[in-house]
Amino acid sequence: MAYTTIDDPSAHFQATTYTGAGANTVVTNGGNSDLKPDLLWIKNTGAGYGHFIVDSNRNISYAQNSSNAPYLEINSTAAENNNQNWMQSVNTNGFTTGISEHINSNSGSSFVAWQWKMNGGTTSSNSDGNITSTVQANTTAGQSIVTWTGNEQSAATVGHGLDIAPETIIYKRRNNGTYNWTASLLQLGLVGSNTYVGYPNTTNSWEQTTMAAPTATVIKPGSGAPQNSGTMVAYCFHSVKGYSKMGNYTGNGSSNGPFVHTGFKPAFIYLKGNQTNHWVIYDHKRPGYNKKNYEIYANATSAQYTGASYHNIDILSNGFKCRLTDPSINQSGKVYAYLAFAENPFVTSTGTPTTAR
């Protein structure tokens, strides 16, 4: 039996690093497959600037229709910013930036771009829910972008375009700077009829919520203003064997920390524990290497953390392993939710191993 339907994860997700040039800069991806991003998340790794998120449901680039490309910052409650021309274009194998400390400052500044492919910028109207949504879905990779106008009704349902219920859903109200980002963390399981949510722009612990679990066709954002009021965007993901994994693990507070099996060598890991601490991102392109992989705090503007004392993990051929005791990744007895995407599947569709054990 085939192990995975995705032998080349780089066709659906890529992490890319680049150096700012102080002028419009073409960034070319380097995976096995060309990737024109539909969801693009960029961070200045060497300085304290906000995270920059654009997507092709919301006009990903200035060049799409000669209007500004609206961006969001996942570290902030700020509303969508429509007043900049920082993203000039997305290209068949990357993107072209304008000039901004967020995504392209003077020569020598370092940046990382995390990129997901959905449906090549082609959206469709979706009436699976009682609110009509605009959807761009990549059903092969289990990922979609959803936009809609909320009605603050508890019975609200919104079509997500996938064929399996998403496990991680990241919401933002776009037209208001008051409300937090919200992450519905279904990989933690239900507590009675409740789900867990986290707030990706904060260090807050998770909370139980009456937000109903999604189905194979709709998400159920409920009546809360952060999830279903004004103009909304949601990024939806479910696990796909050999390509992505949403799950959880329990910290042990030891330098011989838990091993987390994903079934692939991770290219990207996004995690948060159930305590007051950071949302942490690792990827396979930034320096550090086992066991000193550099981390970025997704809830903060700070530069990447390069110290060797507390935050180390090993990125392995079939998962990752926590190597130190910091509460951000491995506090004893605390549960951590994670979202990971693959560099290589551990075993291909033909059953052939792709990386050494």
C-alpha positions as CSV (number, residue, x, y, z in Angstrom):
1,M,0.0,0.0,0.0
2,A,1.3,3.5,-0.8
3,Y,2.6,5.3,2.2
4,T,2.0,8.9,0.9
5,T,0.4,10.6,-2.0
6,I,3.0,13.4,-1.9
7,D,6.5,12.4,-2.8
8,D,7.6,16.0,-3.3
9,P,6.5,18.2,-0.4
10,S,8.3,21.2,-2.0
11,A,5.4,21.3,-4.6
12,H,3.1,22.5,-1.8
13,F,5.3,24.1,0.9
14,Q,8.8,25.7,0.9
15,A,10.9,27.6,3.3
16,T,13.3,30.0,1.7
17,T,16.0,32.3,3.2
18,Y,17.3,35.4,1.5
19,T,19.4,38.6,2.0
20,G,17.9,42.0,1.7
21,A,19.2,44.2,-1.2
22,G,17.7,47.6,-0.4
23,A,15.9,47.6,-3.7
24,N,13.2,45.5,-5.3
25,T,14.5,41.9,-4.9
26,V,13.6,38.7,-6.7
27,V,13.5,35.7,-4.4
28,T,13.8,32.3,-6.1
29,N,12.7,29.1,-4.4
30,G,15.1,26.2,-4.3
31,G,12.9,23.1,-3.8
32,N,12.6,20.2,-6.2
33,S,9.5,21.8,-7.6
34,D,8.7,25.4,-8.6
35,L,6.3,27.0,-6.2
36,K,4.3,30.1,-6.8
37,P,3.0,31.0,-3.3
38,D,-0.6,31.6,-2.4
39,L,0.1,32.1,1.3
40,L,3.3,33.9,2.1
41,W,4.7,34.5,5.6
42,I,8.0,36.5,5.9
43,K,10.1,37.5,8.9
44,N,13.2,39.6,9.2
45,T,15.3,37.2,11.2
46,G,18.0,39.7,12.3
47,A,15.9,42.6,13.6
48,G,12.7,43.4,15.5
49,Y,10.1,43.9,12.8
50,G,6.6,42.4,12.6
51,H,5.7,39.1,10.8
52,F,4.4,39.8,7.3
53,I,1.5,37.7,5.9
54,V,-0.2,38.1,2.5
55,D,-2.3,35.6,0.5
56,S,-3.9,35.4,-2.9
57,N,-7.5,35.5,-1.6
58,R,-6.7,39.0,-0.5
59,N,-4.6,40.3,-3.4
60,I,-1.2,38.9,-2.6
61,S,0.8,41.4,-4.6
62,Y,0.8,45.0,-5.9
63,A,1.1,43.7,-9.4
64,Q,-2.1,41.7,-9.3
65,N,-4.4,44.6,-10.0
66,S,-2.3,47.7,-9.4
67,S,-3.6,48.2,-5.9
68,N,-1.8,47.7,-2.6
69,A,-1.2,44.2,-1.3
70,P,-3.0,44.0,2.1
71,Y,-0.8,42.4,4.8
72,L,-1.4,41.1,8.3
73,E,1.0,40.7,11.2
74,I,0.5,37.5,13.2
75,N,2.3,39.0,16.2
76,S,-0.3,41.9,16.4
77,T,-4.0,42.6,16.7
78,A,-3.5,45.2,14.0
79,A,-6.1,45.4,11.2
80,E,-5.1,44.6,7.6
81,N,-2.8,47.2,6.2
82,N,-3.8,48.3,2.7
83,N,-1.4,51.2,2.4
84,Q,1.9,49.6,1.3
85,N,3.3,48.3,-2.0
86,W,5.8,46.0,-0.3
87,M,5.0,42.8,-2.2
88,Q,5.5,43.6,-5.9
89,S,4.6,40.2,-7.4
90,V,4.5,36.5,-6.9
91,N,6.3,34.5,-9.6
92,T,6.2,31.0,-10.9
93,N,9.1,30.0,-8.7
94,G,9.1,32.7,-5.9
95,F,8.3,36.3,-5.4
96,T,9.6,39.9,-5.9
97,T,9.6,42.2,-2.9
98,G,9.5,46.0,-2.7
99,I,11.5,47.8,0.0
100,S,10.6,47.4,3.6
101,E,12.4,46.5,6.9
102,H,9.7,43.8,7.2
103,I,10.6,41.9,4.0
104,N,13.6,43.6,2.3
105,S,15.8,46.2,3.9
106,N,19.4,47.1,3.3
107,S,21.9,44.7,2.0
108,G,23.0,42.2,4.7
109,S,19.7,41.9,6.4
110,S,18.5,38.3,6.6
111,F,14.9,37.0,6.0
112,V,13.0,33.8,6.0
113,A,9.8,33.2,3.9
114,W,7.4,30.3,4.5
115,Q,5.2,29.6,1.5
116,W,2.2,27.4,0.8
117,K,0.6,26.7,-2.5
118,M,-3.2,26.5,-2.7
119,N,-4.9,26.8,-6.1
120,G,-2.7,29.1,-8.0
121,G,-4.7,32.2,-7.0
122,T,-7.9,30.9,-8.4
123,T,-10.7,31.2,-5.9
124,S,-14.3,29.9,-5.9
125,S,-17.5,30.8,-4.1
126,N,-18.5,28.2,-1.6
127,S,-22.0,27.8,-0.2
128,D,-21.5,24.7,1.9
129,G,-22.1,26.8,5.0
130,N,-24.9,29.2,5.9
131,I,-22.4,32.0,5.1
132,T,-21.1,32.1,1.6
133,S,-17.3,32.1,1.6
134,T,-14.5,32.6,-1.0
135,V,-12.3,29.6,-0.9
136,Q,-8.9,28.6,-2.4
137,A,-8.2,25.0,-1.6
138,N,-5.4,22.5,-2.2
139,T,-7.1,19.2,-1.3
140,T,-4.1,17.1,-2.1
141,A,-2.1,18.9,0.5
142,G,-4.9,19.5,3.0
143,Q,-4.7,23.3,3.1
144,S,-7.0,26.2,2.2
145,I,-7.6,29.9,2.5
146,V,-11.1,31.0,3.4
147,T,-12.5,34.6,3.4
148,W,-16.0,35.7,4.4
149,T,-18.0,38.4,6.1
150,G,-19.0,37.4,9.6
151,N,-22.5,37.7,11.1
152,E,-21.7,37.1,14.8
153,Q,-24.3,34.2,14.9
154,S,-23.5,31.2,17.1
155,A,-24.9,28.9,14.4
156,A,-22.7,30.3,11.7
157,T,-21.0,27.8,9.3
158,V,-18.5,28.5,6.6
159,G,-17.3,26.2,3.8
160,H,-13.6,25.6,3.9
161,G,-13.1,23.8,0.5
162,L,-11.3,20.7,1.8
163,D,-12.6,17.1,1.9
164,I,-11.5,16.3,5.4
165,A,-12.2,18.3,8.6
166,P,-9.3,20.7,9.4
167,E,-7.3,20.1,12.5
168,T,-5.7,23.6,12.8
169,I,-7.6,26.7,11.8
170,I,-6.0,30.2,12.2
171,Y,-8.5,33.1,12.1
172,K,-8.1,36.8,11.9
173,R,-10.7,39.6,11.7
174,R,-9.2,41.8,9.0
175,N,-10.9,45.1,9.4
176,N,-10.5,45.7,13.1
177,G,-7.3,46.2,15.2
178,T,-8.8,45.2,18.5
179,Y,-9.2,41.5,18.3
180,N,-6.6,38.7,18.6
181,W,-5.7,36.1,16.1
182,T,-7.4,32.8,17.1
183,A,-6.1,29.3,16.5
184,S,-8.5,26.5,16.8
185,L,-6.4,23.5,17.8
186,L,-8.4,20.4,17.0
187,Q,-5.2,18.2,17.2
188,L,-5.7,18.5,21.0
189,G,-9.0,16.7,20.8
190,L,-12.4,17.7,22.2
191,V,-13.1,18.4,25.9
192,G,-16.7,17.3,26.2
193,S,-18.2,19.3,23.4
194,N,-15.6,22.1,23.6
195,T,-12.5,22.7,21.6
196,Y,-9.2,24.4,22.6
197,V,-8.2,27.7,21.1
198,G,-5.0,29.7,21.4
199,Y,-4.2,33.3,20.5
200,P,-1.1,33.4,18.2
201,N,-0.3,37.1,18.8
202,T,0.0,36.5,22.6
203,T,1.8,34.3,25.1
204,N,-1.5,33.3,26.7
205,S,-2.3,29.7,27.6
206,W,-4.9,27.9,25.6
207,E,-8.6,28.2,26.5
208,Q,-11.5,25.9,26.2
209,T,-14.3,27.3,24.0
210,T,-17.7,26.4,22.9
211,M,-16.6,26.9,19.3
212,A,-17.9,23.7,17.6
213,A,-15.6,21.3,15.8
214,P,-15.4,21.6,12.0
215,T,-16.8,19.0,9.6
216,A,-15.5,17.7,6.3
217,T,-17.2,20.6,4.6
218,V,-17.5,23.5,7.1
219,I,-15.8,25.4,9.9
220,K,-18.0,26.7,12.7
221,P,-16.6,29.9,13.9
222,G,-19.5,30.7,16.3
223,S,-20.5,34.1,17.5
224,G,-17.2,35.4,18.8
225,A,-15.9,38.7,17.4
226,P,-12.4,37.3,16.8
227,Q,-13.7,34.5,14.6
228,N,-16.9,35.7,13.0
229,S,-17.3,39.5,12.8
230,G,-16.5,41.9,10.0
231,T,-14.3,40.7,7.1
232,M,-12.5,37.5,8.0
233,V,-9.7,35.2,6.8
234,A,-8.9,31.7,8.0
235,Y,-6.1,29.4,7.1
236,C,-7.2,25.7,7.4
237,F,-5.0,22.6,7.6
238,H,-5.3,18.9,8.2
239,S,-2.7,16.2,8.3
240,V,-1.6,14.5,5.1
241,K,0.6,11.4,5.6
242,G,4.2,12.1,4.6
243,Y,3.6,15.9,4.0
244,S,2.0,17.5,7.1
245,K,1.2,16.6,10.7
246,M,-0.8,18.2,13.4
247,G,-0.5,16.6,16.8
248,N,0.6,17.1,20.4
249,Y,3.2,15.9,22.9
250,T,3.9,16.1,26.6
251,G,7.1,17.7,27.8
252,N,9.4,15.9,30.3
253,G,11.7,18.8,31.4
254,S,14.8,16.8,30.4
255,S,17.6,17.4,28.0
256,N,16.6,13.9,26.7
257,G,13.3,15.4,25.7
258,P,10.3,13.7,23.9
259,F,10.7,12.5,20.4
260,V,7.8,13.6,18.2
261,H,7.1,11.3,15.2
262,T,5.8,13.1,12.1
263,G,6.6,10.5,9.4
264,F,8.8,12.9,7.6
265,K,11.8,15.2,8.0
266,P,10.3,18.5,9.0
267,A,10.9,21.7,7.0
268,F,8.7,23.8,9.3
269,I,7.6,23.3,12.9
270,Y,5.1,25.7,14.7
271,L,4.3,24.8,18.3
272,K,2.8,26.2,21.5
273,G,2.5,24.8,25.0
274,N,-0.5,25.1,27.4
275,Q,1.2,27.8,29.6
276,T,2.2,31.4,29.4
277,N,4.9,31.3,26.8
278,H,5.8,31.8,23.2
279,W,4.6,30.3,19.9
280,V,7.8,28.9,18.4
281,I,8.8,28.3,14.8
282,Y,11.7,26.2,13.5
283,D,12.6,25.5,9.9
284,H,15.3,23.6,8.0
285,K,16.8,26.5,6.1
286,R,18.0,28.8,8.9
287,P,21.4,28.1,10.5
288,G,21.9,26.3,13.8
289,Y,21.6,22.6,13.0
290,N,21.2,19.8,15.5
291,K,21.0,20.5,18.3
292,K,21.0,24.3,18.1
293,N,18.3,25.0,15.6
294,Y,17.4,28.7,15.6
295,E,13.9,29.6,16.7
296,I,11.6,32.5,15.9
297,Y,8.8,33.6,18.2
298,A,5.7,34.0,16.1
299,N,3.9,36.2,18.6
300,A,6.8,38.7,18.8
301,T,8.7,41.1,16.6
302,S,12.1,40.1,18.0
303,A,14.9,38.7,15.8
304,Q,15.4,35.0,15.8
305,Y,16.9,33.5,18.9
306,T,20.4,32.0,18.3
307,G,21.5,31.1,21.8
308,A,22.5,27.6,22.6
309,S,21.3,27.2,26.1
310,Y,17.6,26.5,26.2
311,H,15.7,26.1,23.0
312,N,17.4,23.3,21.1
313,I,15.8,20.6,19.1
314,D,17.0,17.9,16.7
315,I,15.3,17.8,13.3
316,L,15.3,14.2,12.3
317,S,14.4,12.1,9.3
318,N,11.0,11.1,10.7
319,G,10.2,13.8,13.3
320,F,11.9,16.0,15.9
321,K,13.3,15.7,19.4
322,C,13.4,18.3,22.2
323,R,16.9,18.6,23.6
324,L,16.6,21.1,26.4
325,T,14.2,22.1,29.1
326,D,12.9,25.5,28.3
327,P,9.2,26.0,28.9
328,S,8.7,27.2,25.3
329,I,9.2,23.6,24.1
330,N,9.7,21.1,26.9
331,Q,8.3,21.9,30.3
332,S,7.6,18.8,32.4
333,G,4.0,17.8,32.3
334,K,2.9,20.5,29.9
335,V,1.1,19.6,26.6
336,Y,2.3,21.1,23.4
337,A,0.3,21.5,20.1
338,Y,2.3,21.5,16.9
339,L,1.9,22.0,13.2
340,A,4.6,20.6,10.9
341,F,5.3,20.4,7.2
342,A,7.7,18.1,5.4
343,E,11.0,18.5,3.6
344,N,11.1,14.8,2.7
345,P,8.6,12.0,3.5
346,F,10.2,9.2,5.5
347,V,8.9,6.7,3.0
348,T,7.7,7.5,-0.5
349,S,4.5,6.3,-2.3
350,T,6.4,3.2,-3.4
351,G,7.5,2.3,0.1
352,T,11.1,3.5,-0.5
353,P,12.8,5.2,2.4
354,T,14.0,8.8,1.4
355,T,16.2,9.6,4.3
356,A,18.5,7.7,6.5
357,R,17.1,6.3,9.8
